[in-house]
Amino acid sequence: VDSISKLHQIVALCQRLQIHTAARRIGTEKQGCWVCPILSWHHQSWDPEPDLQGWDLPSEPAQCMVDFERCRFPPGVSMFDESAARKVDTLNDRLEVLAPLADRKDDEPLVTFSHFLPYIDLLLEKRFLMIPCLAKASGSDFLQKRLESLKPAVHIFGHTHFGWDTVLNGTRYVQAALGYPHERKLRWPSLANADFGDAPLLLWSSKGGFSPPARCRWSAYYEHHGRCPEKVHELASYAARGVKKTLPQASECVPDFSFW
């Protein structure tokens, strides 16, 4: 059984258990908000930024990401091009995930959510990642097009395990990641988003509307610093431990959190 078939089985199970898998209105009769999932999958061409040079690091996500080992797609569909991402994106239409939005009123806000990222701006530059090539398995252009059409007030995303709260192209993007236990122990400041972890993260309520933006470590970094993907010979000191340099130009760097 391939992964697409398994997804159909999960959706069927959710229907039997009366678990909603399509867009739905929440709130009160007078004060409502729409919540809508968007199915997506990653593809390498989503990453427009150059690879790092001068470091002995994995160059392909298949070398270090279990997706490529554990996921199976139908014949003719591959994770090594855009076909898997395209296939998953079409399920939004086949499963009528967005169809209920036809009943949404213009003054009712929309919150969408996905596992993967729609924009590279929501991810650290490769020089700051522990495994830089994971940028090639983090996002989807098909997801980006969905959001450009829907124009949600807020989009919630995951996958990368970094707390995030920022506004991009008129939409607020939020990630509140629990991460793995060892991540919570070793780097909670980079995961933290408001009180999430001690309690669920409140984004909207029928009484108060949307919660105010939180101050998250890495999204705040990019509010103070521009992206510099052209610095391809740099690797953060915390990621460079034990990594061999292969070019004399390779150098360690430290992200500037002096504003924090």
C-alpha positions in Angstrom: 0.0 0.0 0.0 1.5 3.3 -1.0 1.4 6.5 1.0 -1.4 8.1 -1.0 -3.6 5.0 -0.4 -2.8 5.2 3.3 -3.8 8.9 3.4 -7.2 8.0 1.8 -7.6 5.3 4.5 -6.9 7.8 7.2 -9.5 10.3 5.8 -12.1 7.5 5.7 -11.3 6.6 9.3 -11.7 10.3 10.3 -15.1 10.4 8.6 -16.3 7.3 10.5 -15.1 8.9 13.8 -16.6 12.3 12.9 -13.3 14.0 12.8 -13.3 17.0 10.4 -10.7 17.0 7.7 -12.0 19.9 5.6 -12.5 23.6 6.1 -14.9 24.4 9.0 -16.4 27.4 10.7 -15.8 27.7 14.5 -17.0 30.2 17.1 -20.4 31.6 17.8 -23.3 32.6 15.6 -22.2 36.2 15.8 -18.4 35.8 15.9 -16.9 33.1 13.7 -13.6 32.1 12.2 -12.9 29.5 9.5 -10.1 26.9 9.9 -8.9 25.1 6.9 -6.1 22.4 6.4 -4.1 22.4 3.3 -2.4 19.2 2.2 1.1 19.5 0.9 4.4 17.7 0.3 8.0 19.0 -0.1 10.0 19.2 -3.3 13.7 20.2 -3.8 13.0 22.9 -6.4 11.2 24.9 -3.7 14.5 25.9 -2.2 15.9 28.8 -4.4 19.0 29.5 -2.3 22.5 28.2 -3.1 24.1 25.3 -1.2 26.9 25.7 1.3 30.4 25.2 0.1 33.6 24.1 1.8 32.1 21.8 4.4 31.8 18.0 4.5 28.1 17.9 4.9 25.3 15.7 3.4 24.3 17.3 0.1 21.0 15.6 -0.5 18.1 15.3 2.0 17.6 11.6 1.1 20.9 11.0 2.9 19.5 12.1 6.2 15.7 12.3 6.1 13.5 9.3 6.7 10.8 10.5 4.3 12.7 9.1 1.4 13.0 5.7 3.1 9.6 5.2 4.7 7.2 6.9 2.2 6.1 5.2 -1.0 4.3 6.8 -3.9 2.4 5.3 -6.9 4.4 4.5 -10.1 5.4 7.7 -11.9 5.3 9.8 -8.7 8.6 10.6 -7.1 10.0 12.7 -4.2 13.1 13.5 -6.3 11.1 15.9 -8.6 7.9 17.9 -8.2 5.5 15.0 -8.9 4.9 13.9 -5.3 4.3 17.5 -4.2 1.9 18.0 -7.1 0.1 14.7 -6.4 -0.5 15.6 -2.8 -1.6 19.1 -3.7 -4.3 17.7 -6.0 -5.8 15.9 -3.1 -7.0 19.3 -1.7 -9.5 19.3 -4.7 -10.2 15.6 -4.9 -11.0 15.4 -1.2 -12.9 18.7 -1.3 -10.8 20.1 1.6 -11.5 23.7 0.6 -15.0 23.3 -0.7 -16.8 24.4 2.5 -15.2 27.8 2.2 -17.8 28.7 -0.4 -20.1 29.4 2.6 -17.6 31.7 4.3 -18.7 35.4 4.6 -16.3 38.1 3.6 -16.0 39.5 7.1 -15.1 36.1 8.7 -11.3 35.5 9.1 -9.6 32.5 7.7 -6.9 30.5 9.4 -5.1 27.9 7.3 -2.6 25.3 8.4 -0.1 22.9 6.8 2.8 20.8 7.9 5.2 22.2 5.3 6.3 25.7 4.5 5.1 27.9 1.7 8.0 30.4 1.7 11.8 30.1 2.1 11.6 33.3 4.3 10.0 31.1 7.0 13.1 29.0 7.3 16.6 29.7 8.7 19.4 30.2 6.1 21.4 27.1 5.5 24.4 28.5 7.4 22.3 28.4 10.5 20.8 24.9 10.1 22.3 21.8 11.8 21.7 19.9 8.6 21.6 22.6 5.8 20.3 20.3 3.0 17.0 19.9 4.9 16.0 23.1 3.3 15.5 21.0 0.1 12.8 19.0 1.9 10.8 21.7 3.8 8.4 23.5 1.5 6.1 23.5 -1.5 5.4 26.0 -4.3 2.0 24.4 -4.7 1.2 25.3 -1.1 2.4 28.8 -1.7 0.0 29.2 -4.7 -2.9 28.0 -2.5 -2.1 30.6 0.1 -1.7 33.4 -2.5 -5.2 32.5 -3.7 -6.9 32.1 -0.3 -5.2 35.1 1.4 -5.7 33.8 5.0 -5.4 36.1 8.0 -3.1 33.5 9.7 -1.3 30.4 8.4 0.1 27.9 10.8 2.9 25.6 9.7 5.3 23.1 11.2 8.1 20.7 10.1 11.1 22.8 10.9 10.9 22.9 14.7 11.4 26.7 15.2 9.1 29.0 17.1 7.8 31.6 14.6 5.4 34.5 14.5 5.8 37.0 11.7 3.8 38.8 8.9 4.7 38.1 5.3 2.7 39.4 2.3 -0.2 40.4 4.6 -0.6 37.0 6.3 0.6 36.2 9.8 2.7 33.0 9.9 2.9 31.1 13.1 4.8 27.9 14.2 4.6 26.6 17.8 6.6 23.4 17.8 6.9 21.0 20.7 9.8 19.3 19.0 11.5 16.2 20.3 12.2 15.8 24.0 16.0 16.3 23.5 15.2 19.5 21.5 13.1 20.9 24.3 15.9 20.2 26.7 18.8 21.5 24.6 17.3 24.4 22.6 13.9 25.5 24.0 14.6 29.2 23.3 14.5 28.5 19.6 11.3 26.5 19.9 9.4 28.8 22.3 6.3 30.7 21.3 4.5 32.5 24.1 3.2 30.1 26.7 3.0 27.1 24.3 4.4 24.0 25.9 2.8 24.8 29.3 -0.6 25.2 27.6 -2.1 25.2 24.1 -1.2 28.3 22.1 -4.3 30.5 21.8 -4.6 32.2 18.4 -8.2 33.2 18.2 -11.3 33.2 20.4 -14.9 34.4 19.8 -14.5 36.8 22.7 -11.2 38.4 21.9 -10.5 37.7 18.3 -6.8 37.1 17.4 -4.1 37.0 20.0 -1.3 39.6 19.7 1.8 38.5 18.0 4.4 36.7 20.0 8.1 37.4 20.1 9.9 34.3 18.8 13.7 34.1 18.7 14.3 33.3 15.0 11.5 35.1 13.4 12.6 38.2 15.5 16.1 37.6 14.1 14.9 38.1 10.6 13.0 41.2 11.6 16.3 42.7 12.6 18.6 41.1 9.9 18.2 40.5 6.2 18.7 37.1 4.7 22.3 36.5 3.3 22.1 33.2 1.5 25.1 34.2 -0.6 27.3 33.6 2.4 27.8 30.0 1.2 31.1 29.4 3.0 29.8 30.2 6.5 28.4 27.7 9.0 27.2 28.5 12.5 29.6 27.5 15.2 27.1 25.2 16.9 26.5 23.3 13.6 30.2 23.2 12.7 31.3 21.2 15.6 33.0 18.0 14.3 32.4 19.0 10.7 35.5 18.9 8.4 36.3 22.0 6.3 37.0 21.1 2.6 37.9 24.6 1.4 40.1 27.3 2.9 37.3 29.9 2.5 35.1 27.9 5.0 34.6 29.8 8.2 32.4 29.7 11.3 29.8 32.3 12.1 27.6 33.3 15.1 24.1 34.7 14.5 23.8 38.2 16.1 21.1 38.1 18.8 22.3 41.2 20.5 18.8 42.8 19.9 17.3 40.0 22.0 
